[in-house]
Amino acid sequence: MQLPAHAAFIIAAYLVTVLVVIALIAWVLADYRAQQRDLADLEARGHGRKSGSNLGSKA
């Protein structure tokens, strides 16, 4: 089986796409960990979560 003339372009495009998706996943995971650290730091300083607030109610 012989590859078409533009096969190198197609393979390169797929490789770039895979690398971009991997980079985006890594970025999201790193940001999630940073947000978790920030939240833990705020809670350690006494700024707890306000789960009992009325932010979502329409009264």
Contacts in CASP RR format, 6 or more apart in sequence:
PFRMAT RR
TARGET T0000
AUTHOR 0000-0000-0000
METHOD contacts of the structure
MODEL  1
MQLPAHAAFIIAAYLVTVLVVIALIAWVLADYRAQQRDLADLEARGHGRK
SGSNLGSKA
42 48 0 8 1.000
43 49 0 8 1.000
END
